[in-house]
Amino acid sequence: MIRSSIMMMVGLVIFGEVFAQGLVAYYPFRKNANDISGNNFNGTVFGATLANDRADNPNYAYFFDGVGSYIDIPYDSSFYPASMSTAVWVNIESTPDSGISYILTTSGDNRTPPYDPFRMRIDAAGIVEVRYEGNFDSLRINLRSTTSLTPGEWAFIATSYNSSTGEGRLFINAVLEDSEIDLMNLDTNHIGLRIGAGQNHNRTTRIMEFFHGRIDDVRLYNRELSEMEIQQLYLEEPLVGIGDSPEMVPAKIQLKQNYPNPFNPSTHIDYTLPDAGLVTLTVYNLVGEKIRILVNQWQPAGIYSTHWDGRDNLGMEMPSGIYLYRLFVGNTIQTRKMALLR
């Protein structure tokens, strides 16, 4: 029980401090298709049904029947960044008899050329295919996995495109499967994100190429995820019952006393969030001057830990003394004191 709690805390801290950076949308599918990134790009479900996730939490993933189910997220320009990454867990029930089935896509339009910014799909052999397409039809990156997905087994798929280097990469279970370089500006369109099916491709208006299986933890970023970040996402423990257990969701905003205290050279600061929100954690001296901003970002509900190394925002060591650290979350402000001894 203690080990499980520690793993949960580590997962929340990693997500809060690393994986919120550049996060455009995040769909953990906790009983709905809502986006919890703070951007409110909520999905509309068409035929997909809630199912068990990879930790066997009921109603924490969606099942797609391969016939007519999908999830749509309305258009926003944020879905078409210069650089991007996506990450998703899938468990296929079956591969398509022929052709392909879509996992994620922002591709397809009824214009010419097809306008295919991004698509992730599988073929009849269970091979994962990813395409990034530029704003000229001749510019594109096509990535294919060497690993086939196995029906009934969860697999983690992550892919990225870096507009500065032109490199696209595809990972299965945090292992690099394919990469390709083509420097280009990614294409754009106005049709939004679809999960579990293709859309309006090659001048048709039909919904097609439906995915058969379960999908969970869909993430979209406006930056390239590093290989280490992809490994951390893959190793991240799924949260067990976070939406149902009061033991796992903090009951209130709480800024805790730093430890050790007094300290030299650094100290840890913990805090809890019962709801998602914009969080600022700042160190001040006793005359109210701002010394160091430790946290300034949107964070989901959870348990967090950060540290202060006794330096200001310019990296200069601060002298011995009493300092204040202050937490701002919405309309809530909490302040505590700590002692630095050189």
C-alpha positions in Angstrom: 0.0 0.0 0.0 2.8 2.4 0.9 4.7 1.5 -2.3 1.5 2.1 -4.4 1.1 5.5 -2.8 4.7 6.5 -3.4 4.4 5.4 -7.1 1.2 7.5 -7.4 2.9 10.5 -6.0 5.9 10.1 -8.3 3.6 9.9 -11.3 1.7 13.0 -10.3 4.9 15.0 -9.7 6.4 13.9 -13.0 3.2 14.9 -14.9 2.9 18.2 -13.1 6.4 19.4 -13.5 7.3 18.0 -16.9 4.4 16.8 -18.9 2.2 19.9 -18.6 4.8 21.8 -20.7 3.4 22.4 -24.1 0.4 20.2 -23.4 -2.4 21.1 -25.9 -4.9 18.4 -24.9 -5.0 15.4 -22.6 -7.8 12.8 -22.6 -7.4 10.3 -19.7 -11.0 9.1 -20.4 -12.0 9.1 -16.7 -15.7 8.3 -17.3 -15.9 10.9 -20.1 -14.0 12.3 -23.1 -13.1 15.6 -21.4 -9.8 17.3 -21.9 -8.1 18.0 -18.5 -5.2 20.0 -19.9 -7.0 23.2 -18.9 -7.7 24.1 -22.5 -11.2 22.5 -22.5 -11.0 20.8 -25.9 -13.6 18.3 -24.8 -14.6 15.5 -27.1 -18.0 14.3 -28.3 -18.5 10.6 -28.2 -20.2 8.8 -31.1 -20.9 5.2 -30.3 -17.7 4.5 -28.3 -18.4 2.9 -24.9 -16.5 3.2 -21.6 -14.3 0.3 -20.7 -11.5 -0.9 -18.3 -8.1 0.7 -18.7 -4.7 -1.0 -18.5 -5.0 -1.1 -14.7 -8.5 -2.6 -14.9 -10.1 0.6 -13.6 -13.7 0.4 -14.9 -14.8 3.3 -17.2 -11.3 4.7 -17.6 -10.9 4.0 -21.3 -13.0 3.9 -24.4 -13.9 0.9 -26.5 -14.3 1.4 -30.3 -16.4 -1.2 -32.1 -14.6 -1.0 -35.5 -17.9 -0.4 -37.2 -19.2 3.1 -36.4 -17.7 4.5 -33.2 -15.4 7.5 -32.8 -14.7 10.6 -30.7 -14.6 14.1 -32.3 -12.9 17.2 -30.9 -13.9 20.5 -32.6 -11.4 22.5 -34.6 -8.9 24.7 -32.9 -5.7 26.2 -34.3 -3.8 24.7 -31.4 -4.2 21.3 -33.0 -1.8 22.4 -35.8 1.5 23.5 -34.2 4.8 23.9 -35.9 6.3 21.1 -33.8 4.1 18.4 -32.2 4.0 15.1 -30.3 1.3 12.7 -29.6 1.1 9.8 -27.1 -1.6 7.2 -26.7 -2.2 3.7 -25.2 -4.1 1.3 -27.4 -5.3 -2.3 -27.1 -6.5 -3.6 -30.4 -9.3 -6.1 -30.5 -8.5 -7.0 -34.1 -6.7 -5.6 -37.1 -8.6 -4.5 -40.2 -9.4 -7.3 -42.7 -7.8 -5.2 -45.4 -6.7 -1.6 -45.6 -6.2 0.5 -42.5 -7.9 1.8 -39.3 -7.3 5.1 -37.7 -6.2 5.7 -34.1 -5.8 9.5 -34.2 -5.9 12.0 -37.0 -6.2 15.7 -37.8 -6.0 14.8 -41.5 -8.5 14.9 -44.3 -10.5 17.5 -46.0 -12.8 17.8 -49.0 -10.4 20.1 -50.8 -7.5 19.4 -53.1 -4.8 18.6 -52.1 -5.9 16.3 -49.2 -4.4 18.5 -46.3 -3.0 15.8 -44.1 -1.2 17.4 -41.2 -1.0 14.3 -39.0 -2.5 10.8 -38.9 -1.8 7.6 -36.8 -3.2 4.3 -38.0 -2.7 0.5 -38.2 -2.7 -1.8 -41.2 -4.0 -5.4 -41.6 -0.7 -6.7 -40.1 -0.9 -4.6 -37.0 1.9 -2.3 -38.2 1.6 1.3 -36.9 1.8 4.0 -39.6 2.3 7.7 -38.9 2.3 10.5 -41.5 3.3 14.1 -41.1 2.6 16.2 -44.2 3.9 19.6 -45.2 2.1 22.5 -46.8 3.2 21.3 -50.2 1.9 17.9 -51.2 5.4 16.6 -52.1 6.6 17.2 -48.5 5.8 14.4 -46.1 7.3 12.0 -43.5 6.0 8.4 -43.5 6.9 6.3 -40.4 6.2 2.6 -40.0 6.8 0.4 -36.9 8.8 -2.8 -37.2 6.7 -4.1 -34.3 3.2 -5.4 -34.9 0.5 -4.7 -32.3 -0.8 -7.8 -30.7 -4.6 -8.1 -30.2 -5.5 -8.2 -26.5 -2.3 -6.4 -25.3 -1.8 -2.8 -24.4 0.8 -0.9 -26.3 2.1 2.7 -25.9 2.6 4.7 -29.1 4.4 8.0 -29.2 5.4 10.1 -32.2 6.9 13.5 -32.7 7.9 16.0 -35.4 10.5 18.7 -34.8 10.1 21.7 -37.1 13.7 22.9 -36.4 15.4 19.7 -37.4 12.7 18.3 -39.7 12.9 14.9 -37.9 9.9 12.7 -37.3 10.1 9.8 -34.9 7.9 6.8 -34.0 8.1 4.9 -30.7 6.3 1.7 -29.6 6.6 1.0 -25.9 9.3 3.7 -25.7 11.5 2.0 -28.3 12.4 4.0 -31.4 10.9 2.1 -34.4 11.4 4.6 -37.2 12.6 8.1 -38.0 12.8 10.3 -41.1 13.9 13.8 -41.9 12.1 16.2 -44.2 12.3 19.9 -43.2 8.8 21.4 -43.8 6.0 23.4 -42.4 3.2 21.1 -41.3 0.0 21.4 -43.2 -3.2 22.8 -41.6 -6.9 22.4 -42.0 -10.2 23.2 -40.2 -11.6 19.9 -39.1 -10.2 19.2 -35.7 -9.1 16.0 -34.0 -10.7 12.6 -34.5 -10.1 9.5 -32.3 -10.9 6.1 -33.5 -11.7 6.7 -37.2 -10.7 8.5 -40.4 -12.4 11.6 -41.7 -13.2 13.3 -44.9 -10.1 12.0 -46.7 -9.5 12.3 -50.4 -12.5 14.5 -51.1 -15.1 12.2 -49.6 -17.5 13.2 -46.8 -17.8 9.8 -45.1 -16.5 8.7 -41.8 -14.4 5.5 -42.4 -11.6 3.2 -41.4 -12.8 2.6 -37.8 -10.5 1.4 -35.0 -11.5 -1.8 -33.2 -10.3 -2.0 -29.6 -9.6 0.2 -26.6 -7.9 3.6 -26.5 -6.7 5.5 -23.4 -4.5 8.4 -22.3 -4.4 10.5 -25.5 -2.0 13.4 -25.2 -1.2 16.1 -27.8 1.7 18.5 -27.4 2.9 21.6 -29.3 6.6 20.5 -28.9 8.8 17.5 -29.5 8.9 15.1 -26.5 12.4 13.9 -25.7 13.2 10.2 -25.7 13.6 10.4 -21.9 10.1 12.0 -21.6 8.6 9.3 -23.8 10.2 6.6 -21.6 8.8 8.4 -18.5 5.3 8.5 -20.0 5.6 4.8 -20.9 6.7 3.8 -17.3 4.2 6.1 -15.6 1.9 4.0 -13.4 -1.8 4.4 -14.3 -3.7 6.1 -11.5 -6.0 3.6 -9.7 -9.4 5.0 -8.9 -8.3 8.6 -8.6 -11.8 9.9 -9.5 -13.5 7.7 -6.8 -11.2 7.4 -3.8 -10.9 10.4 -1.4 -7.5 8.9 -0.3 -6.1 9.6 -3.8 -7.4 13.0 -4.6 -6.4 15.7 -2.0 -9.3 17.1 -0.1 -8.0 20.7 -0.1 -5.3 23.1 -1.3 -2.5 22.7 1.2 1.0 24.2 1.3 3.1 22.1 3.6 6.1 23.1 5.8 9.4 22.7 3.9 11.9 20.1 4.9 14.5 20.1 6.1 14.1 23.4 8.0 16.4 25.2 8.7 18.3 24.1 5.6 21.5 24.3 3.7 21.9 24.2 0.7 18.4 23.1 -0.5 15.0 22.2 0.8 11.8 20.4 -0.4 8.4 22.0 -0.6 5.2 19.9 -0.9 1.7 21.0 -1.8 -1.6 19.4 -2.7 -4.3 20.4 -5.2 -7.9 19.0 -5.1 -8.7 20.5 -8.5 -6.8 21.5 -11.6 -5.7 25.1 -11.8 -3.0 27.7 -12.5 -0.4 27.3 -9.8 2.3 29.8 -8.8 4.8 29.1 -6.0 7.2 31.9 -5.2 10.0 32.7 -2.7 10.1 36.2 -1.1 12.4 37.9 1.4 11.0 39.5 4.5 10.6 42.9 2.8 8.5 41.4 0.1 11.0 41.3 -2.7 10.5 38.4 -5.2 13.5 36.1 -5.0 12.6 33.0 -7.0 9.7 31.6 -9.0 9.6 27.8 -8.3 6.3 27.0 -10.1 4.3 28.9 -12.6 2.0 26.7 -14.7 -1.3 24.9 -15.0 -1.4 21.6 -13.0 -4.0 18.9 -12.6 -5.3 17.7 -9.2 -2.6 15.8 -7.3 0.3 15.8 -4.9 3.3 17.8 -5.8 6.9 18.4 -4.6 9.5 20.8 -5.7 12.7 22.2 -4.1 14.5 25.5 -3.6 18.3 25.5 -3.9 18.7 28.8 -2.0 19.4 30.8 -5.2 17.5 33.7 -6.8 16.1 33.8 -10.4 19.6 34.8 -11.6 21.3 31.9 -10.0 22.9 33.9 -7.2 23.2 32.4 -3.7 21.0 34.1 -1.2 22.4 34.9 2.3 21.3 33.3 5.5 17.9 34.5 6.8 14.2 33.9 7.0 12.3 33.6 3.7 8.6 33.3 2.8 7.3 30.9 0.2 3.8 31.6 -1.1 1.4 29.4 -3.1 -1.2 31.0 -5.4 -4.0 28.8 -6.8 -7.0 30.7 -8.1 -8.3 32.9 -5.3 -6.4 30.9 -2.6 -3.1 32.2 -1.2 -1.1 30.3 1.4 2.2 31.4 2.9 4.9 29.8 5.1 8.3 30.7 6.5 11.6 28.9 6.1 15.1 29.4 7.4 18.3 29.3 5.2 21.5 28.8 7.2 24.8 29.3 5.3 
